[in-house]
Amino acid sequence: MTTFSKPLSKTDTKTLSVPTKYLRYLPSFKGGHAVSFQAMDESGVVRTFKCSTRKEGYKKPVLSKGWRAFVRDKKLKVGDKIKFSVLDPTAAIPSYEVRAEKEVKIFGAIFGYSPIIIAPPNIP
């Protein structure tokens, strides 16, 4: 299982910056600069995300379409953590998982992270 995880920055709550090395685990861009894929969250909801890159220079991949809805549905804030996993990278059509975790603070110090399991209503 291949994963990347990160605490969310202010920018990540709008568009999620994806590590360039993770691009090889996404579906083929087929010469383009954007690809859509689906990932199941911890509530069992299948989400569609769009990953796009710059057309020239440093690719700087970001998740845009579907990302803000995920952030809103999970009520994510700066400092919360997300984790994307490729469950079987060798499959013809890989399956993905996305998990969100809330920052747990005790007396102002980060104690750890707690999974967010919220099944939002009316997700297509």
C-alpha positions as CSV (number, residue, x, y, z in Angstrom):
1,M,0.0,0.0,0.0
2,T,1.5,3.3,-1.1
3,T,0.5,6.4,0.8
4,F,1.2,10.1,1.4
5,S,0.0,12.0,4.4
6,K,0.3,15.6,5.6
7,P,-1.1,18.1,8.0
8,L,-3.2,20.6,6.1
9,S,-1.9,24.2,5.5
10,K,-4.2,27.1,4.9
11,T,-3.6,26.6,1.1
12,D,-4.4,22.9,1.4
13,T,-7.9,23.6,2.7
14,K,-8.6,25.1,-0.7
15,T,-6.5,23.0,-3.1
16,L,-4.4,20.1,-1.8
17,S,-0.8,20.1,-2.9
18,V,0.2,16.6,-3.8
19,P,3.9,15.3,-3.7
20,T,5.2,15.0,-7.2
21,K,6.5,11.5,-6.5
22,Y,2.9,10.4,-5.8
23,L,1.9,11.2,-9.4
24,R,3.2,7.8,-10.6
25,Y,0.5,6.1,-8.5
26,L,-2.4,8.0,-10.0
27,P,-4.2,7.0,-13.2
28,S,-2.4,8.0,-16.4
29,F,-2.6,11.6,-17.5
30,K,-2.4,10.3,-21.1
31,G,-0.3,13.4,-22.2
32,G,-2.7,15.8,-20.6
33,H,-2.3,17.9,-17.4
34,A,-5.3,16.6,-15.4
35,V,-6.8,13.3,-14.4
36,S,-9.9,12.4,-12.3
37,F,-9.9,9.5,-9.9
38,Q,-12.1,8.1,-7.1
39,A,-11.2,7.4,-3.5
40,M,-13.3,5.9,-0.7
41,D,-13.2,7.8,2.6
42,E,-13.3,6.2,6.0
43,S,-17.2,6.5,6.0
44,G,-17.4,4.4,2.9
45,V,-18.3,7.3,0.7
46,V,-16.7,7.3,-2.8
47,R,-15.3,10.7,-3.7
48,T,-14.2,12.0,-7.1
49,F,-11.1,14.2,-7.2
50,K,-9.3,15.9,-10.0
51,C,-5.5,16.1,-9.9
52,S,-4.0,18.7,-12.2
53,T,-0.4,19.8,-13.0
54,R,1.1,22.8,-14.7
55,K,1.6,22.5,-18.4
56,E,5.2,23.6,-18.3
57,G,8.1,23.6,-15.8
58,Y,7.7,22.2,-12.3
59,K,4.5,20.1,-12.3
60,K,3.2,21.2,-8.9
61,P,0.3,18.7,-8.7
62,V,-2.8,19.8,-6.8
63,L,-6.2,18.3,-6.1
64,S,-8.9,20.7,-7.0
65,K,-12.3,19.3,-8.1
66,G,-13.9,17.5,-5.2
67,W,-11.3,18.6,-2.7
68,R,-13.2,21.6,-1.2
69,A,-16.3,19.5,-0.7
70,F,-14.3,16.9,1.1
71,V,-12.8,19.6,3.4
72,R,-16.2,21.1,4.0
73,D,-17.9,17.8,4.7
74,K,-15.3,16.7,7.1
75,K,-15.0,20.2,8.7
76,L,-11.2,20.1,8.2
77,K,-9.1,22.9,9.5
78,V,-5.4,23.9,9.3
79,G,-3.4,21.3,11.2
80,D,-5.8,18.4,10.6
81,K,-4.2,15.5,8.7
82,I,-5.1,13.7,5.6
83,K,-3.8,10.4,4.2
84,F,-4.2,9.1,0.6
85,S,-3.5,5.4,0.0
86,V,-3.3,3.3,-3.1
87,L,-4.7,0.0,-2.1
88,D,-3.3,-2.0,-5.0
89,P,-0.9,0.0,-7.3
90,T,-0.4,-3.0,-9.6
91,A,-4.1,-3.3,-10.5
92,A,-5.3,-2.3,-14.0
93,I,-7.6,0.2,-12.2
94,P,-6.0,1.0,-8.9
95,S,-8.3,1.7,-5.9
96,Y,-7.7,4.6,-3.6
97,E,-8.6,5.5,0.0
98,V,-8.6,8.9,1.6
99,R,-8.7,9.4,5.4
100,A,-9.1,12.6,7.4
101,E,-7.9,13.0,11.0
102,K,-8.6,15.9,13.4
103,E,-5.9,17.4,15.5
104,V,-6.2,16.5,19.2
105,K,-4.8,19.2,21.5
106,I,-4.4,19.0,25.2
107,F,-3.4,22.2,26.9
108,G,-2.5,23.7,23.5
109,A,-0.1,20.9,22.6
110,I,-0.8,18.5,19.8
111,F,-1.4,15.1,21.5
112,G,-2.3,13.2,18.3
113,Y,-4.9,12.7,15.6
114,S,-8.4,11.2,15.8
115,P,-10.1,9.7,12.7
116,I,-13.1,11.6,11.3
117,I,-16.0,9.3,10.4
118,I,-18.8,11.5,9.2
119,A,-21.1,10.3,6.4
120,P,-22.2,13.5,4.8
121,P,-25.8,13.5,3.3
122,N,-26.5,13.6,-0.4
123,I,-23.0,12.7,-1.8
124,P,-23.4,11.7,-5.5
